[in-house]
Amino acid sequence: MKKNILITFDYELFLGHNSGSIKNCLIDPTNTYLESIKNYDIKTIFFVDCTYLLKLKELSALNDKIDHDFQNITSQIKSLISKGHYVYPHIHTHWVDAKYDKELNQWDLSNIEHYRFDSMSKKKREKIFRQSCDLLLEIIQESNKNYKMEGFRAGGWCIQPFTNFAYLFKEYGIIADFSVLAGSKKNTNALKFDFSSIKPNSSPYSFIDNETLPIKFGEFAEFPISSIRINNNNIINRIFNSILYRIKYGKNFGDGRGVPFINYEEDTSFDLKREMISIELLNRYKLQRYKNFLLSKNYMQFISHPKMISAHNIYIFKKLIRFYTKKYDVNFDWKKIQVENI
């Protein structure tokens, strides 16, 4: 039985007052993940925070530590390309306001005035998008001159309004978006999106100028992020996670701090018991639910972050992949998935 599973990562630092280090948030956890899949033909998608790369390049000549970080990250990106994985742009525009801490060699991104793409003027949006994508493509093409940057994920899932992106997608040959967390809705001090009209766990579909409006023969494809209903307040789950954290087996690799979200609406989620499918949220308690997910479905997309995964997450993920590949004929390549309505 054929099943389609996409493994995606947002390759980024923490986006709050303490970014964390590239070693703990990017390099080491990414290498740990790659080691876990070495026996499987998994073409992972890495959405690289290329506005961060732009910041590094701008300041690399002024600081050896920044230059060292830039070189290490570009080296890993080239390695990902050489191993056959996909690398696509991911843009967090509030990097324009980031402050560098020379002593810690980390960043303060607590100014979230420009967190969303649509918080900036059209001129500034275009400049950041083009410069960020150009730099990422330049790095990638040093390893693969013919590489095409066909995919995209918006920072914080903030792809709305899509009219801000449509002409830029066409300019760069981007044909697929991976920003829709189907069935969800948020309105906070940083995030703002409404995907509640898209049924949770929808299959990929085509669209034209509205990512929540599937249209036959649309010029763009949307690959929705999958979700699962989980009772995270279950006493067994809470005790299990508490024990894992205390023994550090369940502690994530990253050493930074995220954005403190403030909800502007009491209920900003389509289903409060539904969470995105992710390696970093996977544990032994949830394993069976993940195994059962594909019983009645043939499409599943994980969204994860290197900075957030733990040794336990990776251990359970390996068990899950072993189960999937033994039970099903699994495709891990987004380009081989039939998009509905096309």
C-alpha positions, -999 to 999 in steps of 0.1 A, spaced: 0 0 0 15 34 -11 19 61 15 34 96 12 54 110 41 71 143 41 97 151 67 104 189 70 125 210 92 125 248 99 163 253 101 164 283 124 176 296 157 153 306 185 135 338 176 131 355 210 155 374 233 182 346 232 188 330 198 209 301 212 241 289 195 243 274 160 261 243 174 233 234 197 203 247 177 214 237 142 246 218 135 245 191 162 208 182 161 207 182 123 237 158 122 219 136 148 188 135 127 208 127 95 225 98 113 191 85 123 179 82 87 211 69 71 195 35 64 164 50 47 159 68 15 143 99 30 145 131 10 141 156 38 131 193 32 150 219 51 135 253 51 165 275 59 160 308 77 178 327 49 172 362 64 194 351 93 220 340 67 218 375 52 224 390 86 255 368 91 269 377 57 264 415 63 283 414 95 308 386 89 336 409 78 333 428 111 334 398 135 354 365 133 327 346 153 300 357 130 320 347 100 328 313 116 290 307 122 283 317 86 309 293 72 297 264 94 261 269 84 269 272 47 290 241 49 261 221 64 237 234 38 260 223 10 263 189 28 225 186 28 224 193 -9 252 167 -16 232 141 3 202 146 -19 179 166 5 159 197 -4 168 231 8 143 259 4 138 294 18 122 303 51 120 340 59 117 356 94 117 393 86 123 405 121 160 396 117 163 432 104 159 444 140 181 417 156 208 428 180 241 409 184 256 400 217 294 398 211 302 381 244 276 353 239 279 352 201 241 351 200 213 373 190 184 392 206 153 390 184 129 403 211 118 432 188 90 415 169 75 446 153 84 431 119 78 395 127 52 390 100 60 396 63 30 418 59 42 441 87 67 458 63 62 480 33 61 464 -2 95 478 -10 111 464 22 94 430 17 107 427 -18 142 436 -8 144 411 21 128 383 0 151 388 -29 183 393 -10 176 364 13 166 340 -15 195 351 -37 220 344 -9 206 309 -2 205 301 -39 241 313 -43 252 290 -14 233 260 -28 245 264 -64 281 262 -52 272 225 -48 246 221 -75 246 247 -103 213 234 -117 194 235 -84 159 250 -86 144 267 -55 109 253 -60 95 253 -24 88 278 4 76 280 39 67 314 55 81 323 88 55 316 116 32 302 89 24 338 80 18 333 43 -13 355 43 -21 375 23 -7 354 -4 -8 383 -28 23 395 -11 42 364 -22 26 353 -55 46 375 -79 78 367 -59 71 330 -62 68 334 -100 100 354 -101 120 327 -84 103 297 -99 87 286 -66 58 263 -73 50 247 -39 41 262 -5 44 243 28 30 269 52 -6 258 58 -12 241 92 -46 228 81 -75 236 104 -57 261 125 -61 298 133 -40 321 153 -40 358 162 -11 368 185 15 395 189 37 377 164 17 351 145 -14 358 125 -31 333 101 -64 316 94 -63 282 78 -95 270 95 -113 266 62 -89 238 52 -99 205 67 -72 190 90 -51 165 73 -61 175 38 -41 161 9 -20 184 -13 -40 207 -36 -35 234 -62 -44 270 -59 -39 303 -77 -39 334 -54 -54 322 -22 -37 293 -3 -70 284 14 -90 281 -18 -82 249 -37 -87 254 -74 -85 229 -103 -53 234 -123 -39 261 -101 -4 273 -108 8 267 -72 6 236 -50 0 236 -13 13 207 9 -6 211 42 11 203 75 -6 173 92 -19 173 127 -32 148 153 -56 150 182 -37 144 214 -46 149 251 -14 164 263 -29 168 298 -31 130 302 -14 122 335 7 94 319 20 118 292 28 145 317 47 122 341 65 106 312 77 139 298 87 151 332 109 121 339 125 124 305 133 161 310 148 155 344 172 129 331 180 152 301 170 124 277 139 144 268 156 178 268 159 194 234 193 202 219 187 240 216 199 265 241 179 296 233 145 312 240 115 316 217 91 344 212 66 349 242 33 347 224 3 368 236 -31 356 222 -54 384 211 -83 361 210 -94 335 237 -96 307 212 -71 310 184 -70 274 175 -94 254 154 -91 225 178 -72 230 211 -65 192 214 -50 191 180 -12 195 175 10 195 145 27 162 136 64 167 146 95 148 155 100 171 185 65 164 199 68 126 194 73 104 225 66 69 235 31 78 248 21 92 213 39 65 193 8 43 187 -13 73 176 13 82 150 14 46 139 -24 46 134 -24 79 115 -18 63 81 -43 36 85 -70 56 66 -47 82 50 -20 82 24 -4 116 31 14 128 62 37 158 67 60 163 97 71 198 106 100 199 131 129 222 142 164 209 149 166 232 179 136 215 195 144 178 190 157 155 218 175 122 220 142 106 230 124 121 200 150 107 176 148 73 193 110 71 189 112 86 154 135 58 143 110 32 157 82 49 138 101 51 105 110 14 108 73 6 114 61 27 84 87 13 59 80 -23 69 42 -20 67 39 3 37 55 12 4 66 47 15 75 77 -7 94 105 11 98 128 -20 73 157 -23 79 158 -61 64 123 -65 32 131 -47 1 135 -69 -14 170 -61 -52 170 -61 -71 192 -87 -42 192 -111 
